[in-house]
Amino acid sequence: MPTTGFAPEANSFSIHYITIVNYEYICSAVQQIARKAGHFIAEERKNFSREAVEIKGQSDFVSYVDKKSEEMIVAALKLLLPGSGFITEEGTAGQSGEKYLWIIDPLDGTTNFIHGMPPYAVSIALMEDKELVAGVVYEVTNDECFYAWKGGKAWLNGQPIRVTEAATSKDTLIATGFPYYDFGRMDAYIETLRYFMQNSHGLRRIGSAATDMAYLAAGRFDGFWEQGLHAWDIAAGVVIVREAGGKVSDFSGGDNFLFSGELVASNSNFFNEFQQVIEKNFVNS
Ligand code: IPD
């Protein structure tokens, strides 16, 4: 049975190419690619110097490690699924209106990486006709590969993972990312921090949104929200959280989370309370 590839189909005028994608096979191949990039990142970290850091914007950094990791990933994915498009953090390959689109963060948690602290991760997602169908987050420092494909459940290093059952904030551990370049909604942010400081087990800011999403899927966190994220930070995590039984939305509870910079994600039982607190503070105040 074909897994992925191109099957030529001739008619009298031209030759059409049909792509048949098996999500599980693709996901397995992407894990190998993410691990390879992750091993490169781990090796480079051993002798990494902060002098190699370039500043992209306020508190927004990049180095040759991010760029080289992205080049390796893009080259491998082009071979895996020829003709697919790309959205990548470091811009190695541009977007195109292809049926298949890869969304890649070659090193999520760059600030952690620069400072030599965990976690940091490789994040790779596949979209088919604008639907997210596969995601891999490889957290380098713990050698943990989280992955999922449409209809295939969610996994960590070969073991099934699932979100928690916690239903109210008093039973939850919440993850977030602090604003670092857009400070326009600080009051809403502080109010939300205040609510969850007083009504949960606590808050964590671990510095890699892709890892936040993977940890949510694995039941380590119960909820995660952040403003100002990019599609490459979260696309793979969205697939993994959903396949692990969780829910994802923008701050208003809608579907515009990938490109709006507004992300709310949690287990299903807690989702309504979580999303409503965030909507009240960020949208309705
Ligand atoms: C960042 C991390 C961080 C989050 C930032 C992201 P990057 O990604 O995910 O946790 O707070 O918003 O930009 O820049 O290290 O790939």
Boltz pocket constraint, residues with backbone or C-beta under 6 A from the ligand:
constraints:
  - pocket:
      binder: B
      contacts: [[A, 61], [A, 89], [A, 105], [A, 107], [A, 108], [A, 109], [A, 110], [A, 111], [A, 177], [A, 178], [A, 206], [A, 207], [A, 208], [A, 209], [A, 210], [A, 226], [A, 227], [A, 228], [A, 229], [A, 230], [A, 233]]
      max_distance: 6.0
